[in-house]
Structure formats: structure tokens, C-alpha cells
């Protein structure tokens, strides 16, 4: 793994978006409902944050029908992973960690 240049990212920095990126950074994909429950927000609040991450190119939203129900899952894009890693590196740098 190549080290990333520390860089503050305002899109990633908001606490719910930082949590979403942190959750998605360790998996290939995660169900929307699981992310919602882990972050502790409503569907609408999570949708708003996911939309901002998606517009930045950091999160990809996948919709599929399973057992006649619409399922939404989320994954971090390569750009999202780089942005998250750089943001975490910058937080460590400025906090002396």
C-alpha cells in the first residue's frame, strides 16, 4: 500500500460522512440499512450525506432487487478511498498522531 499525502477534505470531514467512509473503507460493499444503523441516523439524513459523497465521486450506490425488495448497497470508490486515507493522515498529522 502506497502512503498518501495528508490532505484535509471538507467533503469527508463532516462526522456522518467520515463515519460512512470509515465503515466502507474496510469492506467491499455494505447494505444501506447497515450503514444507517452503524452511523445512527435516519434514512433521510444518511441519504443526504451519501448523495454528497456520491457527487464527489467517493461513494458508489448500487440498487438491486432481491426477494422482490429493492436493496441499496454502498461502496467506496478508489477516489473515495484515497480521499479518506489522505484525510485521516491529515487528522493524524495535525493532532500529532
JOBEL-V299601 format. One record per pair of residues at least 12 apart in sequence whose ideal C-beta (glycine too) atoms are under 6 Angstrom apart, sorted by the first residue. I is the first residue (numbers start at 0). J is the second residue. D is the distance in Angstrom with one decimal. If there is no record, write none. Layout:
i:I j:J d:D
i:I j:J d:D
This chain:
i:3 j:84 d:4.6
i:3 j:85 d:4.5
i:3 j:88 d:5.7
i:5 j:88 d:3.9
i:5 j:89 d:3.9
i:5 j:92 d:4.6
i:6 j:85 d:4.1
i:6 j:89 d:5.5
i:7 j:89 d:4.8
i:8 j:82 d:5.0
i:8 j:86 d:4.4
i:10 j:55 d:4.6
i:11 j:82 d:5.5
i:11 j:83 d:5.7
i:11 j:86 d:4.5
i:15 j:38 d:5.5
i:15 j:40 d:5.9
i:15 j:48 d:4.7
i:16 j:48 d:5.0
i:16 j:52 d:5.8
i:18 j:38 d:4.8
i:19 j:34 d:6.0
i:20 j:83 d:4.2
i:22 j:34 d:5.8
i:22 j:37 d:5.6
i:23 j:75 d:4.0
i:24 j:75 d:5.9
i:24 j:83 d:5.6
i:28 j:72 d:4.7
i:28 j:74 d:4.4
i:29 j:73 d:5.7
i:30 j:72 d:5.3
i:31 j:71 d:4.0
i:34 j:73 d:5.9
i:56 j:78 d:4.8
i:57 j:76 d:5.9
i:57 j:79 d:3.2
i:57 j:82 d:5.7
i:58 j:73 d:5.6
i:58 j:79 d:5.7
i:59 j:74 d:5.1
i:59 j:76 d:5.5
